[in-house]
Amino acid sequence: MDCTTVKPDTECVFMTKKGCSFNGGTCHAIVEQCEGCDRTSKFPSGWYCTACPDPSLKWKRGNCNFATHVKDTAKSKVDKTNPLKASKRNAH
């Protein structure tokens, strides 16, 4: 159904015939870490995330998995070598 609370004319999975069924009855505005993300949209009532109804929960334990503006710094895999095995390989 289309949202009738904070995101008018936007499809929302939380909207029912009785109104918004999300916690508190409405989506929550974006937090500071969300600024610059492609998933944020301006609505008459403010800036909201189009992917998540409560963005602050997504940032609670690190980076949001929906964030498009955050680059994932993958840890480079360091291949550990056993020095004893390496010396045996070099002996042959």
N, CA, C and O atoms as a DFTB+ gen file, in Angstrom:
368 C
 N C O
     1  1       0.836      -1.187       0.000
     2  2       0.000       0.000       0.000
     3  2       0.881       1.252       0.000
     4  3       2.049       1.216       0.390
     5  1       0.300       2.328      -0.438
     6  2       1.016       3.601      -0.432
     7  2       1.014       4.209       0.964
     8  3       0.020       4.153       1.687
     9  1       2.154       4.791       1.321
    10  2       2.313       5.434       2.630
    11  2       1.432       6.677       2.700
    12  3       1.316       7.428       1.732
    13  1       0.825       6.877       3.840
    14  2      -0.005       8.072       4.038
    15  2       0.496       8.920       5.204
    16  3      -0.114       9.935       5.542
    17  1       1.628       8.498       5.831
    18  2       2.115       9.247       6.996
    19  2       3.232      10.203       6.609
    20  3       2.983      11.404       6.507
    21  1       4.455       9.722       6.388
    22  2       5.589      10.612       6.142
    23  2       6.120      10.551       4.715
    24  3       6.818      11.467       4.283
    25  1       5.800       9.480       3.968
    26  2       6.273       9.324       2.589
    27  2       5.071       9.173       1.650
    28  3       4.824       8.078       1.145
    29  1       4.335      10.235       1.413
    30  2       3.128      10.111       0.595
    31  2       3.435       9.606      -0.817
    32  3       4.454       9.955      -1.413
    33  1       2.524       8.772      -1.336
    34  2       2.601       8.207      -2.685
    35  2       3.818       7.305      -2.883
    36  3       4.291       7.153      -4.009
    37  1       4.327       6.710      -1.815
    38  2       5.446       5.781      -1.885
    39  2       4.976       4.424      -1.385
    40  3       4.317       4.329      -0.350
    41  1       5.316       3.375      -2.123
    42  2       4.941       2.023      -1.721
    43  2       5.639       1.659      -0.416
    44  3       6.851       1.838      -0.292
    45  1       4.891       1.151       0.556
    46  2       5.435       0.819       1.867
    47  2       4.853      -0.513       2.345
    48  3       3.641      -0.722       2.290
    49  1       5.718      -1.404       2.811
    50  2       5.268      -2.715       3.278
    51  2       4.618      -2.621       4.657
    52  3       3.911      -3.546       5.055
    53  1       4.831      -1.550       5.384
    54  2       4.277      -1.401       6.722
    55  2       2.885      -0.778       6.729
    56  3       2.224      -0.773       7.768
    57  1       2.433      -0.260       5.611
    58  2       1.111       0.374       5.570
    59  2       0.022      -0.690       5.504
    60  3       0.087      -1.629       4.709
    61  1      -0.969      -0.518       6.354
    62  2      -2.151      -1.374       6.360
    63  2      -3.372      -0.474       6.252
    64  3      -3.256       0.751       6.208
    65  1      -4.528      -1.088       6.212
    66  2      -5.759      -0.288       6.150
    67  2      -5.959       0.527       7.421
    68  3      -6.648       1.548       7.413
    69  1      -5.343       0.061       8.531
    70  2      -5.463       0.770       9.808
    71  2      -4.385       1.842       9.982
    72  3      -4.417       2.592      10.958
    73  1      -3.441       1.921       9.056
    74  2      -2.358       2.898       9.149
    75  2      -1.003       2.210       9.171
    76  3      -0.892       1.034       8.827
    77  1       0.008       2.931       9.567
    78  2       1.373       2.405       9.573
    79  2       1.541       1.414      10.731
    80  3       1.222       1.724      11.878
    81  1       2.044       0.224      10.412
    82  2       2.222      -0.802      11.432
    83  2       3.647      -0.855      11.965
    84  3       3.971      -1.728      12.770
    85  1       4.505       0.067      11.528
    86  2       5.878       0.089      12.021
    87  2       5.904       0.590      13.450
    88  3       4.965       1.243      13.905
    89  1       6.980       0.285      14.155
    90  2       7.159       0.683      15.551
    91  2       6.981       2.193      15.710
    92  3       7.762       2.973      15.164
    93  1       5.985       2.591      16.436
    94  2       5.714       4.011      16.642
    95  2       4.714       4.571      15.649
    96  3       4.282       5.714      15.796
    97  1       4.337       3.803      14.647
    98  2       3.342       4.247      13.677
    99  2       3.869       5.138      12.578
   100  3       3.086       5.717      11.825
   101  1       5.188       5.263      12.469
   102  2       5.768       6.091      11.426
   103  2       7.231       5.722      11.202
   104  3       7.883       5.192      12.101
   105  1       7.741       5.996      10.019
   106  2       9.160       5.793       9.736
   107  2       9.965       6.875      10.454
   108  3       9.447       7.947      10.764
   109  1      11.222       6.582      10.709
   110  2      12.089       7.540      11.390
   111  2      12.979       8.253      10.371
   112  3      13.357       7.666       9.357
   113  1      13.303       9.484      10.633
   114  2      14.147      10.281       9.739
   115  2      15.567       9.730       9.733
   116  3      15.966       8.990      10.632
   117  1      16.324      10.105       8.701
   118  2      17.700       9.623       8.578
   119  2      18.569      10.212       9.685
   120  3      18.228      11.226      10.294
   121  1      19.694       9.553       9.927
   122  2      20.665      10.034      10.906
   123  2      21.833      10.678      10.157
   124  3      21.880      10.627       8.928
   125  1      22.751      11.267      10.866
   126  2      23.863      12.005      10.262
   127  2      24.704      11.120       9.337
   128  3      25.169      11.584       8.296
   129  1      24.904       9.850       9.708
   130  2      25.729       8.952       8.899
   131  2      25.104       8.657       7.533
   132  3      25.810       8.251       6.610
   133  1      23.805       8.853       7.395
   134  2      23.102       8.567       6.138
   135  2      23.302       9.646       5.078
   136  3      23.017       9.413       3.904
   137  1      23.783      10.811       5.468
   138  2      23.919      11.912       4.519
   139  2      24.894      11.543       3.415
   140  3      26.021      11.126       3.680
   141  1      24.447      11.702       2.166
   142  2      25.262      11.360       1.010
   143  2      24.876      10.037       0.385
   144  3      25.386       9.687      -0.679
   145  1      23.992       9.300       1.017
   146  2      23.563       7.994       0.505
   147  2      22.544       8.188      -0.622
   148  3      21.732       9.112      -0.579
   149  1      22.592       7.319      -1.620
   150  2      21.646       7.406      -2.740
   151  2      20.246       6.925      -2.366
   152  3      19.294       7.155      -3.112
   153  1      20.113       6.269      -1.234
   154  2      18.813       5.727      -0.823
   155  2      18.003       6.709       0.022
   156  3      16.899       6.373       0.448
   157  1      18.513       7.896       0.271
   158  2      17.758       8.893       1.014
   159  2      16.942       9.734       0.046
   160  3      17.372      10.023      -1.070
   161  1      15.762      10.118       0.497
   162  2      14.878      10.941      -0.337
   163  2      14.244      12.028       0.506
   164  3      13.981      11.848       1.694
   165  1      14.009      13.144      -0.127
   166  2      13.376      14.298       0.529
   167  2      11.866      14.172       0.358
   168  3      11.370      14.012      -0.757
   169  1      11.150      14.245       1.462
   170  2       9.696      14.230       1.467
   171  2       9.229      15.507       2.165
   172  3      10.038      16.182       2.802
   173  1       7.970      15.848       2.062
   174  2       7.494      17.079       2.721
   175  2       7.784      17.123       4.218
   176  3       7.938      18.202       4.790
   177  1       7.859      15.958       4.852
   178  2       8.084      15.929       6.301
   179  2       9.546      15.784       6.677
   180  3       9.866      15.744       7.865
   181  1      10.463      15.701       5.684
   182  2      11.891      15.614       5.971
   183  2      12.591      14.584       5.107
   184  3      12.038      14.126       4.107
   185  1      13.821      14.214       5.494
   186  2      14.626      13.243       4.760
   187  2      14.427      11.858       5.368
   188  3      14.526      11.683       6.582
   189  1      14.144      10.874       4.508
   190  2      13.908       9.509       4.958
   191  2      14.641       8.525       4.054
   192  3      14.910       8.809       2.887
   193  1      14.959       7.356       4.621
   194  2      15.608       6.291       3.864
   195  2      14.530       5.517       3.112
   196  3      13.479       5.213       3.678
   197  1      14.777       5.197       1.849
   198  2      13.808       4.454       1.059
   199  2      13.949       2.949       1.264
   200  3      13.090       2.190       0.815
   201  1      15.017       2.499       1.935
   202  2      15.245       1.073       2.128
   203  2      14.958       0.600       3.546
   204  3      14.669      -0.578       3.756
   205  1      15.032       1.484       4.507
   206  2      14.915       1.083       5.914
   207  2      14.048       2.090       6.676
   208  3      14.260       3.296       6.555
   209  1      13.071       1.610       7.461
   210  2      12.215       2.548       8.193
   211  2      12.876       3.192       9.409
   212  3      12.439       4.255       9.849
   213  1      13.931       2.565       9.964
   214  2      14.634       3.138      11.110
   215  2      16.143       3.066      10.866
   216  3      16.786       2.105      11.290
   217  1      16.715       4.065      10.191
   218  2      18.136       4.037       9.838
   219  2      19.085       3.995      11.026
   220  3      20.191       3.469      10.899
   221  1      18.692       4.526      12.167
   222  2      19.609       4.541      13.314
   223  2      19.960       3.128      13.765
   224  3      21.061       2.895      14.264
   225  1      19.046       2.191      13.599
   226  2      19.338       0.801      13.971
   227  2      20.382       0.172      13.055
   228  3      21.156      -0.680      13.490
   229  1      20.407       0.584      11.797
   230  2      21.369       0.031      10.840
   231  2      22.791       0.483      11.145
   232  3      23.743      -0.225      10.816
   233  1      22.952       1.637      11.761
   234  2      24.281       2.180      12.052
   235  2      24.748       1.825      13.462
   236  3      25.866       2.175      13.840
   237  1      23.924       1.145      14.238
   238  2      24.241       0.867      15.635
   239  2      25.487      -0.012      15.791
   240  3      26.290       0.215      16.695
   241  1      25.654      -1.002      14.928
   242  2      26.782      -1.939      15.052
   243  2      27.779      -1.796      13.912
   244  3      28.341      -2.795      13.464
   245  1      28.006      -0.611      13.445
   246  2      28.963      -0.390      12.365
   247  2      28.279       0.253      11.176
   248  3      27.323       1.013      11.333
   249  1      28.771      -0.054       9.987
   250  2      28.228       0.543       8.766
   251  2      26.897      -0.089       8.385
   252  3      26.674      -1.280       8.599
   253  1      26.031       0.717       7.825
   254  2      24.739       0.252       7.318
   255  2      24.976      -0.584       6.070
   256  3      25.765      -0.198       5.207
   257  1      24.304      -1.726       5.966
   258  2      24.498      -2.571       4.794
   259  2      23.797      -2.023       3.551
   260  3      24.052      -2.505       2.447
   261  1      22.932      -1.041       3.703
   262  2      22.271      -0.409       2.563
   263  2      23.007       0.837       2.076
   264  3      22.669       1.369       1.019
   265  1      23.983       1.305       2.806
   266  2      24.665       2.570       2.500
   267  2      25.410       2.474       1.169
   268  3      26.218       1.570       0.960
   269  1      25.125       3.420       0.275
   270  2      25.793       3.441      -1.032
   271  2      27.007       4.349      -1.025
   272  3      27.829       4.290      -1.939
   273  1      27.132       5.184      -0.015
   274  2      28.224       6.145       0.024
   275  2      29.412       5.661       0.846
   276  3      30.433       6.346       0.909
   277  1      29.298       4.501       1.473
   278  2      30.368       3.956       2.297
   279  2      31.054       2.840       1.525
   280  3      30.419       1.880       1.089
   281  1      32.351       2.984       1.368
   282  2      33.125       1.961       0.667
   283  2      33.583       0.923       1.673
   284  3      34.130       1.259       2.724
   285  1      33.356      -0.335       1.347
   286  2      33.754      -1.423       2.229
   287  2      35.246      -1.662       2.070
   288  3      35.722      -2.008       0.989
   289  1      35.965      -1.477       3.146
   290  2      37.404      -1.696       3.103
   291  2      37.671      -3.142       3.485
   292  3      37.811      -3.478       4.661
   293  1      37.738      -3.976       2.479
   294  2      37.969      -5.398       2.710
   295  2      39.398      -5.605       3.183
   296  3      40.344      -5.037       2.638
   297  1      39.526      -6.413       4.188
   298  2      40.854      -6.696       4.714
   299  2      41.576      -7.594       3.729
   300  3      41.035      -8.600       3.269
   301  1      42.796      -7.220       3.415
   302  2      43.557      -8.039       2.482
   303  2      43.969      -9.327       3.179
   304  3      44.424      -9.324       4.323
   305  1      43.799     -10.397       2.472
   306  2      44.103     -11.700       3.039
   307  2      45.613     -11.899       3.012
   308  3      46.237     -11.905       1.951
   309  1      46.177     -12.058       4.184
   310  2      47.615     -12.262       4.305
   311  2      47.844     -13.759       4.455
   312  3      47.332     -14.391       5.379
   313  1      48.604     -14.304       3.550
   314  2      48.879     -15.731       3.582
   315  2      50.016     -15.989       4.558
   316  3      51.155     -15.584       4.327
   317  1      49.692     -16.664       5.648
   318  2      50.712     -16.959       6.654
   319  2      51.449     -18.232       6.249
   320  3      50.832     -19.216       5.842
   321  1      52.751     -18.201       6.363
   322  2      53.563     -19.361       6.021
   323  2      54.281     -19.844       7.267
   324  3      54.800     -19.061       8.062
   325  1      54.293     -21.132       7.404
   326  2      55.011     -21.730       8.509
   327  2      56.499     -21.667       8.178
   328  3      56.904     -22.214       7.153
   329  1      57.334     -21.023       9.000
   330  2      58.760     -20.874       8.678
   331  2      59.491     -22.222       8.576
   332  3      60.436     -22.347       7.798
   333  1      59.076     -23.205       9.334
   334  2      59.709     -24.520       9.275
   335  2      59.441     -25.187       7.930
   336  3      60.346     -25.755       7.319
   337  1      58.211     -25.116       7.483
   338  2      57.871     -25.709       6.184
   339  2      58.543     -24.954       5.058
   340  3      58.969     -25.566       4.078
   341  1      58.648     -23.646       5.171
   342  2      59.297     -22.849       4.133
   343  2      60.770     -23.199       4.015
   344  3      61.300     -23.256       2.905
   345  1      61.442     -23.433       5.132
   346  2      62.869     -23.789       5.095
   347  2      63.055     -25.175       4.487
   348  3      64.051     -25.421       3.806
   349  1      62.122     -26.070       4.722
   350  2      62.209     -27.410       4.127
   351  2      62.009     -27.361       2.625
   352  3      62.653     -28.105       1.885
   353  1      61.113     -26.484       2.165
   354  2      60.893     -26.337       0.726
   355  2      62.135     -25.768       0.029
   356  3      62.499     -26.189      -1.069
   357  1      62.747     -24.838       0.670
   358  2      63.953     -24.208       0.088
   359  2      65.159     -25.148       0.089
   360  3      66.078     -24.959      -0.708
   361  1      65.177     -26.164       0.974
   362  2      66.297     -27.090       1.053
   363  2      66.353     -28.025      -0.139
   364  3      67.427     -28.536      -0.458
   365  1      65.252     -28.264      -0.800
   366  2      65.241     -29.197      -1.946
   367  2      65.539     -28.542      -3.226
   368  3      65.563     -29.200      -4.266
